């Protein structure tokens, strides 16, 4: 009986150790340590496409009204957003400053993520869910 209890405690500690290793690895992968703008652009575009595809399954463009308008109060600005169902969707993204920043404070990064990638994200989202999207300050 003592050999079975030592065997079960050994397997329990192995499971605990592998769970801790997996948890640490998972947390490490979630942190964006890559400041490479090309990689960030690719990631932003893929996420926009995947999210747009998922949203498309929830949106019935046949019964959706002609357009939907709403305002997004953000820390640095108030953004007007207009959504219009479209077979040839387009993005009008009039929120970046001339210097390439976002909003009235001209931020170019949020943490290590470059705000220039916001436009690509919404272009891919717009195409994937067949919605023309207009953002204006």
Secondary structure, DSSP 8 states (H G I E B T S, - for coil): -HHHHHHHHHHHHHHHHHHHHHHHHHHHHHS-----HHHHHHHHHHHHHHHHHHHHTT--TTTS-S-EEEEEE-SS-EEEEEEEE-SS--EEEETB-TTS-BTTTTB-EETTEETTHHHHHHHHHHHHHTEEEEEE-
